[in-house]
Amino acid sequence: MSDTLIPDVVFNDNNSQRTPCVLVLDGSSSMFGEPIRQLNEGLKLLEQALKEDASTAMRVQLLVIRAGNHDQAEILTDWVDAMDFNAPEVFANGTTPLGAAMNLALDKIEDQKAAYDANGISSTRPWIILISDGAPTDFDWETVADRCRHAEQNRKVVIFPIGVEGATFETLNQFSNKGAKKLKGLQFRELFVWLSRSMATVSVSSPGEKVQLPATDWSEVEV
């Protein structure tokens, strides 16, 4: 009973338009060491940057999913407004169930969109940021990749697959109609600075409006 009341309380306290963003993060064994350390530092920077702008802090909602262990996708941070976001610590162990993680991300987005509608909250198109240094290890990930491209084609979501050095880009490409982008070195800080600035820009736009995102090392995109 209490779980069903939580969204109402949140939206009563803050009825601002929302921009939902899901981070799907590779927490497999291959990320151990400097990659996972830099990823966690980047998450802390994202937290700080989003909270520094009052409007962004109230409008952006985050959900963090880790892909790892024995082909398991786990929610590290469920939906929370940026002003209440505390960067989780991502651990590196296990395999790379990107299919399960992306499927969970799409399900959570659909549920949250329904919660927005039920509470009269307007929202911009959701984002999914997928970061991996490998390739899916779970069964039937291709079906999930098809679902991702279909959702993106129908303007239900924007998906950014980002590959770290060593990633199988031919595979990551299949999770988005735009294809995957390669992260230079371990520039997670630069990536998350771009993400925070992009979220700030998108969060003040009108639903359905095309937005010019900040320039990046990997692309300039209209959303």
Solvent accessible surface area in square Angstrom, and as a share of the most:
residue,aa,sasa,rsa
1,M,189,0.84
2,S,76,0.49
3,D,107,0.56
4,T,95,0.55
5,L,94,0.47
6,I,97,0.49
7,P,44,0.28
8,D,54,0.28
9,V,87,0.50
10,V,50,0.29
11,F,7,0.03
12,N,126,0.64
13,D,117,0.61
14,N,6,0.03
15,N,117,0.60
16,S,26,0.16
17,Q,26,0.11
18,R,0,0.00
19,T,0,0.00
20,P,4,0.02
21,C,0,0.00
22,V,0,0.00
23,L,0,0.00
24,V,0,0.00
25,L,0,0.00
26,D,0,0.00
27,G,0,0.00
28,S,3,0.02
29,S,63,0.40
30,S,75,0.48
31,M,0,0.00
32,F,154,0.64
33,G,33,0.32
34,E,77,0.34
35,P,28,0.18
36,I,19,0.10
37,R,121,0.44
38,Q,35,0.15
39,L,0,0.00
40,N,19,0.10
41,E,57,0.26
42,G,0,0.00
43,L,0,0.00
44,K,116,0.49
45,L,32,0.16
46,L,0,0.00
47,E,36,0.16
48,Q,104,0.46
49,A,29,0.23
50,L,1,0.01
51,K,74,0.31
52,E,127,0.57
53,D,64,0.33
54,A,78,0.61
55,S,47,0.30
56,T,3,0.02
57,A,7,0.05
58,M,78,0.35
59,R,66,0.24
60,V,0,0.00
61,Q,3,0.01
62,L,1,0.00
63,L,0,0.00
64,V,0,0.00
65,I,0,0.00
66,R,7,0.02
67,A,0,0.00
68,G,0,0.00
69,N,42,0.22
70,H,157,0.70
71,D,59,0.31
72,Q,96,0.42
73,A,29,0.23
74,E,63,0.28
75,I,64,0.32
76,L,54,0.27
77,T,21,0.12
78,D,73,0.38
79,W,41,0.14
80,V,32,0.19
81,D,7,0.03
82,A,0,0.00
83,M,80,0.36
84,D,85,0.44
85,F,0,0.00
86,N,105,0.54
87,A,25,0.19
88,P,24,0.15
89,E,112,0.50
90,V,2,0.01
91,F,125,0.52
92,A,16,0.12
93,N,68,0.35
94,G,28,0.27
95,T,53,0.31
96,T,11,0.06
97,P,0,0.00
98,L,0,0.00
99,G,1,0.01
100,A,40,0.31
101,A,0,0.00
102,M,0,0.00
103,N,53,0.27
104,L,47,0.24
105,A,0,0.00
106,L,7,0.04
107,D,56,0.29
108,K,38,0.16
109,I,13,0.06
110,E,100,0.45
111,D,93,0.48
112,Q,20,0.09
113,K,87,0.37
114,A,60,0.46
115,A,19,0.15
116,Y,2,0.01
117,D,89,0.46
118,A,88,0.68
119,N,46,0.24
120,G,70,0.68
121,I,10,0.05
122,S,59,0.38
123,S,16,0.10
124,T,8,0.04
125,R,47,0.17
126,P,11,0.07
127,W,0,0.00
128,I,0,0.00
129,I,1,0.00
130,L,0,0.00
131,I,0,0.00
132,S,0,0.00
133,D,17,0.09
134,G,17,0.16
135,A,31,0.24
136,P,17,0.11
137,T,74,0.43
138,D,18,0.09
139,F,193,0.80
140,D,65,0.34
141,W,38,0.13
142,E,87,0.39
143,T,76,0.44
144,V,18,0.10
145,A,0,0.00
146,D,72,0.37
147,R,72,0.26
148,C,0,0.00
149,R,73,0.27
150,H,116,0.52
151,A,12,0.10
152,E,19,0.09
153,Q,137,0.61
154,N,72,0.37
155,R,131,0.48
156,K,125,0.53
157,V,1,0.01
158,V,8,0.05
159,I,0,0.00
160,F,7,0.03
161,P,1,0.01
162,I,1,0.01
163,G,0,0.00
164,V,3,0.02
165,E,112,0.50
166,G,60,0.58
167,A,12,0.09
168,T,54,0.31
169,F,49,0.21
170,E,125,0.56
171,T,16,0.09
172,L,0,0.00
173,N,62,0.32
174,Q,70,0.31
175,F,0,0.00
176,S,3,0.02
177,N,84,0.43
178,K,78,0.33
179,G,15,0.15
180,A,17,0.13
181,K,66,0.28
182,K,103,0.44
183,L,2,0.01
184,K,119,0.50
185,G,48,0.46
186,L,57,0.28
187,Q,65,0.29
188,F,0,0.00
189,R,115,0.42
190,E,92,0.41
191,L,0,0.00
192,F,0,0.00
193,V,41,0.24
194,W,12,0.04
195,L,1,0.00
196,S,8,0.05
197,R,151,0.55
198,S,0,0.00
199,M,0,0.00
200,A,33,0.25
201,T,46,0.27
202,V,4,0.02
203,S,0,0.00
204,V,94,0.54
205,S,12,0.08
206,S,66,0.42
207,P,73,0.46
208,G,65,0.63
209,E,88,0.39
210,K,136,0.58
211,V,14,0.08
212,Q,104,0.46
213,L,5,0.02
214,P,36,0.23
215,A,77,0.59
216,T,32,0.19
217,D,92,0.47
218,W,44,0.15
219,S,26,0.17
220,E,111,0.50
221,V,22,0.12
222,E,111,0.50
223,V,17,0.10
